[in-house]
Amino acid sequence: MGVYFIADEAAANLSEIWDGHIERGGQIENANGLIAEFLEVFQNLADFPDIGTPRTYLQADQRAFPHDDYIIVYRRQPERVDILHVVYGRMDLDAYFSEV
């Protein structure tokens, strides 16, 4: 079973996703379920780190993997996968990643 690490930026992204779900009137249980889904995808990425794809807006050693309306950005390390960002997939990703 692979190992993953959630970077500070990705943790902040998850917190914003959870908060946004609640602010839009969602139930806490549903918000928790959404985060649990992300954690399952993170584990899948750790188990199969080559399933993501490079993207022009990312650094050469980063990969992206879609989940629902979001893009998970990660980097493969020798012993783990680093989850770097979890962003809304319909935003201007070129602009967002030019600033991070």
N, C-alpha and C positions, 0 to 999 in steps of 0.2 A: 504494500500500500504506500503510495507516494505521500510526500509531505508538502504542505504549502504554508506560506507566511503571508499575512495580510499587512502590507505597508500602511503607514499612517494615513497617507492620502486616500487609499482605498477604504480604510476604516471610516474616515470622514465622509467619503462618498456614500457608504452604506448607511451611516447615521442620517445623512440628508435624505436618502431614499425612504428610510423608515419614517422620519419626521414628515416628509412630504405626503406620504400615504395617510398619515393621521390627520394632517392639516386639511386634506381633501375629503375628510369625513370617513376614512377607512377605520375598520376595527383593529384593535391592538393585536388580536389573534391573527388576522390576515397580514398585518405588517410583519409580525414575527415569522409567519409562514414564508413570506417573500424573502426575508433574510436567510431563513433556513434553506430555501431553494438555491440562493447564491452559494451558500456553504457547500451544498452538494455539488454544484458545478465546479467550485474551487477544487474539491476533492477529485473530481473527474479530470480536471486539468493536471493535477499533481500525478494522477495515475497514468495519464496519456498526454504528456506535455507537448507533443507535436501536432495536436489537432487544431490548434489556433493557426491563424495566418498572419504573415507580415502585412503591414499597411503602410502606405506612403507617408502618412502623418506621424508614424511612430519611429523611434530609434531602431537601428538595424537589429538589435538583440531583443526587441520586444515583439510580442504576438498579440493578436486580438481574437476574441471568441465571443460570438453573439449569444445573448440569453434574453429572450422576450424582447423588450424594447431597449435593452441595454447592451453595451459593449464592455467586456471585461478585458483589460490589458494586463499582460503578465510577462514575466521574464523567467526563462528557464535557468536555473542554477545547477551546479553539479549534484547537490544533495536535496534540492527542493525546487519548488516553483514559487516565485514572489508575485503576489497579486498586487499590482501597482495602482490601478484605477478601475472604477466601475462607473461608467458614464452613460447618459441617455444617448441612444444611438441616432436620434434625429437632430441632434445639435450640430453646429458647425465644428466638426471634429478637427479639421485642419487648423482652424483658429484656436480652439481650445488647447491642442497639443503644441502649438507654437509658443504658448505662454507658460507651459509647465516644464 
